[in-house]
Amino acid sequence: MKNVIEIKNLKKEYKQLKAIDNLSFEVHEGEILGLLGPNGSGKTTTINCILSLLNFKEGSIKIFDKEMKPNAYDIKRQIGVVFQDVAVFEELTVYDNIDYFCGLYIKDKETRKKYIEEAIELVGLEDFKKFYPKQLSGGLLRRLNIACGIAHKPKLIFLDEPTVAVDPQSRNNILDGIKTLREQGATIVYTTHYMEEVEILCDRIIILDKGKVIATGTADELKDLANIEEKVTVEVMKLDNKYIEKIKQFENVEKVEYSNGVLLITYKKGKNNLIELIDYLKEESIKYNKIFSERPTLNDVFLELTGKELRD
């Protein structure tokens, strides 16, 4: 598989702080890569180094098989960047904003006009071409920000928290648009704190912490790394404590909680956990209303790998 980005042994320091610590990874052509990590993990610093917005101490960065440098304008023309902070001109209309940013790369007027219309259609702004940014809702403003970053049809796109503080309709529109960009041949690096978006969108995920890759793989592969195999929930009224204590002694049980008629059992890795529980409930003639099992979520895995303490 061809690599669009190759990072090898990257190091970046701020005085005594190692922001990036001997980091190496690749981004494959045509994939949506989720770049995740808690605050201070090195995500933003890594992206800024990739884009040559920051100098770094050691290592190498290649994009499209060429070394990335601040003056590598031939590479930069093929990159689209949508930062978390909306960056548009308040004095320009929706159409003129997109025209300005697209015009930085596309000089032919007819080609640029075609690209602008396609970008407007992609993000669903057809009815807002003559609106000014101050007239747009937060969701529409986010969609304009995306259109400005991708109108020139870049081969590589960086999307940093593109759905922050938007309504569900705008979020769905944005996610559908990202899928369309990938279908059209773009390679996408995607950062977000919304784990459900990562599961929906990303072909592969890299989790950073303290400037290092601590896990990589598909969502399912990362879930297999978790020490928690499954959670079983049982609706059962008036469960005597002696039964709870017995369940705690099952071989693969990690934790048992019982509150308001709901029994929640968290298991470590193992098989036939649900069968064992059902057999025990039947053996003790314990009646229950509902019972269901769920695998750990990507959020569970993320917290297990990076810890639950608050980050600055």
C-alpha positions as CSV (number, residue, x, y, z in Angstrom):
1,M,0.0,0.0,0.0
2,K,1.4,3.4,-1.0
3,N,2.2,5.9,1.7
4,V,1.1,9.5,1.4
5,I,2.8,10.5,4.6
6,E,5.9,8.9,6.1
7,I,7.2,10.1,9.5
8,K,10.4,8.6,10.9
9,N,12.0,9.2,14.3
10,L,10.4,12.6,14.8
11,K,11.5,14.6,17.8
12,K,10.3,18.0,19.0
13,E,11.1,19.7,22.3
14,Y,10.0,22.8,24.1
15,K,12.8,23.5,26.7
16,Q,12.6,20.4,28.9
17,L,9.3,19.1,27.5
18,K,9.4,16.3,24.9
19,A,6.3,17.2,22.8
20,I,7.1,14.5,20.2
21,D,9.3,11.6,21.3
22,N,10.9,9.6,18.5
23,L,7.6,9.4,16.6
24,S,7.2,7.2,13.5
25,F,4.1,6.3,11.5
26,E,2.6,6.3,8.0
27,V,-0.6,7.4,6.4
28,H,-1.8,5.2,3.5
29,E,-3.2,6.5,0.3
30,G,-7.0,6.7,0.2
31,E,-7.6,6.1,3.9
32,I,-9.2,8.1,6.6
33,L,-6.7,8.0,9.5
34,G,-8.0,8.9,13.0
35,L,-5.3,10.7,15.0
36,L,-6.4,10.6,18.6
37,G,-5.0,11.5,22.0
38,P,-5.8,13.4,25.2
39,N,-4.9,17.1,25.6
40,G,-1.2,17.5,25.5
41,S,-0.5,14.2,23.7
42,G,1.3,15.8,20.8
43,K,-1.5,15.7,18.1
44,T,-1.4,19.4,17.2
45,T,2.4,19.6,17.4
46,T,2.7,16.6,15.1
47,I,0.3,18.1,12.5
48,N,2.1,21.4,12.6
49,C,5.4,19.7,12.0
50,I,3.9,17.7,9.1
51,L,2.7,21.0,7.6
52,S,6.1,22.6,8.2
53,L,4.5,25.2,10.5
54,L,7.0,24.2,13.2
55,N,10.6,23.2,13.1
56,F,11.6,19.9,14.8
57,K,14.8,18.7,16.4
58,E,15.3,15.3,14.6
59,G,13.6,13.0,12.2
60,S,12.2,13.2,8.7
61,I,8.8,13.8,7.1
62,K,7.9,12.8,3.6
63,I,4.7,13.7,1.8
64,F,4.0,12.2,-1.6
65,D,7.5,10.6,-1.5
66,K,9.1,14.1,-1.1
67,E,10.8,15.7,1.9
68,M,8.4,18.2,3.4
69,K,10.0,21.7,3.9
70,P,8.6,25.2,4.6
71,N,9.2,26.1,0.9
72,A,7.8,22.9,-0.6
73,Y,5.0,24.7,-2.3
74,D,4.5,22.0,-4.9
75,I,3.5,19.7,-2.0
76,K,1.5,22.3,-0.1
77,R,-0.7,22.9,-3.2
78,Q,-2.0,19.3,-2.9
79,I,-2.9,19.7,0.8
80,G,-6.1,21.0,2.4
81,V,-6.2,22.1,6.0
82,V,-9.4,22.7,8.1
83,F,-8.4,23.9,11.6
84,Q,-10.7,23.7,14.6
85,D,-10.9,27.5,14.8
86,V,-13.0,28.9,12.0
87,A,-10.9,31.1,9.7
88,V,-13.0,33.0,7.1
89,F,-13.4,36.6,6.1
90,E,-16.3,38.4,7.7
91,E,-16.5,41.0,4.9
92,L,-16.9,38.3,2.2
93,T,-19.9,36.3,1.3
94,V,-20.0,32.5,1.4
95,Y,-19.3,32.3,-2.3
96,D,-16.5,34.9,-2.2
97,N,-14.8,33.3,0.8
98,I,-14.6,30.0,-1.0
99,D,-13.5,31.8,-4.2
100,Y,-10.7,33.5,-2.3
101,F,-9.2,30.4,-0.8
102,C,-9.7,28.3,-3.9
103,G,-8.0,31.1,-5.9
104,L,-4.8,30.7,-3.9
105,Y,-4.3,27.4,-5.8
106,I,-6.5,27.5,-8.9
107,K,-5.9,30.4,-11.3
108,D,-8.1,29.4,-14.2
109,K,-11.5,31.1,-13.6
110,E,-13.7,28.5,-15.3
111,T,-12.0,25.6,-13.4
112,R,-12.2,27.6,-10.1
113,K,-15.9,28.3,-10.6
114,K,-16.6,24.6,-11.2
115,Y,-14.6,23.7,-8.1
116,I,-16.4,26.3,-5.9
117,E,-19.8,25.0,-7.0
118,E,-18.8,21.5,-6.2
119,A,-17.5,22.5,-2.8
120,I,-20.8,24.3,-2.0
121,E,-22.8,21.3,-3.0
122,L,-20.6,19.0,-1.0
123,V,-21.2,20.9,2.3
124,G,-24.8,21.8,1.5
125,L,-24.5,25.6,1.2
126,E,-26.5,26.1,-2.0
127,D,-29.0,28.3,-0.4
128,F,-26.5,30.5,1.4
129,K,-24.1,31.7,-1.3
130,K,-24.8,35.4,-0.8
131,F,-24.8,35.2,3.0
132,Y,-22.1,36.7,5.1
133,P,-20.5,34.6,7.9
134,K,-22.2,36.6,10.7
135,Q,-25.5,35.5,9.2
136,L,-24.7,31.8,9.5
137,S,-25.4,29.4,12.3
138,G,-22.5,27.6,14.0
139,G,-23.1,24.5,11.9
140,L,-23.3,26.4,8.6
141,L,-20.1,28.3,9.6
142,R,-18.3,25.0,10.1
143,R,-19.4,23.8,6.7
144,L,-18.2,27.0,5.1
145,N,-14.8,26.5,6.9
146,I,-14.6,23.0,5.4
147,A,-15.5,24.2,1.9
148,C,-12.7,26.9,2.0
149,G,-10.2,24.2,2.9
150,I,-11.1,21.6,0.3
151,A,-12.4,23.6,-2.7
152,H,-9.1,23.3,-4.6
153,K,-9.5,19.5,-4.5
154,P,-6.4,18.6,-2.4
155,K,-5.1,15.0,-2.4
156,L,-4.3,15.2,1.3
157,I,-6.7,16.8,3.8
158,F,-6.2,17.5,7.5
159,L,-9.5,17.9,9.5
160,D,-9.1,19.1,13.1
161,E,-12.3,18.7,15.2
162,P,-14.6,19.8,12.3
163,T,-17.8,18.9,14.1
164,V,-17.2,20.8,17.4
165,A,-20.3,22.4,18.8
166,V,-22.6,21.8,15.8
167,D,-26.1,20.5,15.6
168,P,-26.8,16.8,14.7
169,Q,-28.0,17.7,11.2
170,S,-24.8,19.6,10.4
171,R,-22.7,16.9,11.9
172,N,-24.3,14.3,9.7
173,N,-23.8,16.6,6.7
174,I,-20.1,17.0,7.5
175,L,-19.5,13.3,8.1
176,D,-21.2,12.4,4.8
177,G,-19.1,15.0,3.1
178,I,-15.9,13.5,4.5
179,K,-16.9,10.1,3.2
180,T,-17.5,11.6,-0.2
181,L,-14.1,13.3,-0.2
182,R,-12.5,9.9,0.4
183,E,-14.6,8.3,-2.3
184,Q,-13.3,11.0,-4.7
185,G,-9.7,9.9,-3.9
186,A,-8.6,12.1,-1.0
187,T,-6.5,10.8,1.9
188,I,-7.7,12.3,5.2
189,V,-6.1,12.8,8.6
190,Y,-8.9,13.3,11.1
191,T,-8.7,14.5,14.7
192,T,-11.6,14.5,17.1
193,H,-12.7,13.7,20.7
194,Y,-15.9,12.1,19.5
195,M,-15.2,8.4,19.5
196,E,-18.4,7.5,17.7
197,E,-17.2,9.6,14.7
198,V,-14.0,7.7,14.7
199,E,-15.8,4.4,14.5
200,I,-18.0,5.6,11.7
201,L,-15.3,7.2,9.6
202,C,-11.8,5.9,10.2
203,D,-10.2,3.0,8.4
204,R,-7.3,3.0,10.9
205,I,-6.6,4.8,14.2
206,I,-3.4,6.0,15.9
207,I,-3.6,6.9,19.6
208,L,-0.8,9.3,20.7
209,D,0.2,10.0,24.3
210,K,3.2,12.0,25.5
211,G,4.4,12.3,22.0
212,K,4.5,8.6,21.3
213,V,2.2,6.1,19.4
214,I,0.8,3.9,22.2
215,A,-1.7,2.0,20.0
216,T,-2.6,1.6,16.3
217,G,-5.1,-0.4,14.3
218,T,-8.7,-0.6,13.3
219,A,-11.5,0.1,15.9
220,D,-12.0,-3.6,16.3
221,E,-8.3,-4.3,16.7
222,L,-8.0,-1.6,19.3
223,K,-10.9,-3.0,21.2
224,D,-9.1,-6.4,21.3
225,L,-6.3,-4.7,23.2
226,A,-8.6,-3.8,26.1
227,N,-8.5,-5.8,29.3
228,I,-12.3,-5.5,29.4
229,E,-13.9,-8.1,27.2
230,E,-17.6,-7.3,27.7
231,K,-20.2,-5.7,30.0
232,V,-23.4,-7.6,30.9
233,T,-26.5,-5.8,32.2
234,V,-29.3,-7.6,33.9
235,E,-32.6,-6.2,35.0
236,V,-33.4,-8.1,38.2
237,M,-35.3,-6.9,41.3
238,K,-34.4,-7.5,44.9
239,L,-31.2,-9.3,44.3
240,D,-29.8,-10.6,47.6
241,N,-26.2,-9.6,48.4
242,K,-25.1,-13.3,48.7
243,Y,-25.8,-13.8,45.0
244,I,-23.8,-10.7,44.1
245,E,-20.8,-11.9,46.2
246,K,-21.0,-15.3,44.4
247,I,-21.0,-13.6,41.0
248,K,-17.9,-11.6,42.0
249,Q,-16.1,-14.9,42.4
250,F,-16.6,-16.0,38.8
251,E,-13.3,-16.5,37.1
252,N,-13.4,-13.7,34.5
253,V,-15.4,-11.1,36.5
254,E,-13.6,-7.7,36.9
255,K,-16.3,-5.7,38.7
256,V,-20.0,-6.1,39.8
257,E,-22.3,-3.2,40.5
258,Y,-26.0,-3.4,41.6
259,S,-28.3,-0.4,41.8
260,N,-32.0,0.4,41.3
261,G,-32.7,-3.1,40.0
262,V,-29.9,-3.2,37.5
263,L,-27.0,-5.6,37.8
264,L,-23.9,-4.5,35.8
265,I,-21.1,-7.1,35.4
266,T,-17.8,-6.1,33.8
267,Y,-15.7,-9.0,32.6
268,K,-12.0,-9.4,31.7
269,K,-11.1,-11.4,28.6
270,G,-12.8,-14.7,28.4
271,K,-15.4,-16.8,26.6
272,N,-18.9,-18.0,27.5
273,N,-19.3,-15.4,30.2
274,L,-23.0,-14.8,29.4
275,I,-23.8,-18.5,29.3
276,E,-22.2,-19.0,32.7
277,L,-24.2,-16.1,34.2
278,I,-27.5,-17.3,32.7
279,D,-26.9,-20.9,34.0
280,Y,-26.2,-19.5,37.5
281,L,-29.4,-17.4,37.5
282,K,-31.4,-20.4,36.4
283,E,-29.7,-22.6,39.0
284,E,-30.6,-20.2,41.8
285,S,-34.2,-19.6,40.4
286,I,-33.4,-15.8,40.1
287,K,-36.0,-14.2,37.8
288,Y,-34.9,-11.3,35.6
289,N,-36.6,-9.1,33.0
290,K,-33.8,-8.3,30.5
291,I,-30.2,-9.4,30.0
292,F,-27.8,-8.1,27.3
293,S,-24.1,-8.0,26.6
294,E,-22.0,-5.3,25.0
295,R,-18.3,-5.2,23.9
296,P,-16.1,-2.3,25.2
297,T,-16.5,0.9,23.3
298,L,-13.6,2.7,21.6
299,N,-14.1,5.3,24.4
300,D,-13.4,2.5,27.0
301,V,-10.3,1.5,25.2
302,F,-9.1,5.1,24.9
303,L,-9.5,5.7,28.6
304,E,-7.8,2.4,29.5
305,L,-4.8,3.2,27.3
306,T,-4.4,6.9,28.2
307,G,-5.7,7.0,31.8
308,K,-8.7,8.7,33.3
309,E,-6.9,11.6,35.0
310,L,-7.8,15.1,33.7
311,R,-5.4,16.7,31.2
312,D,-4.6,20.4,30.7
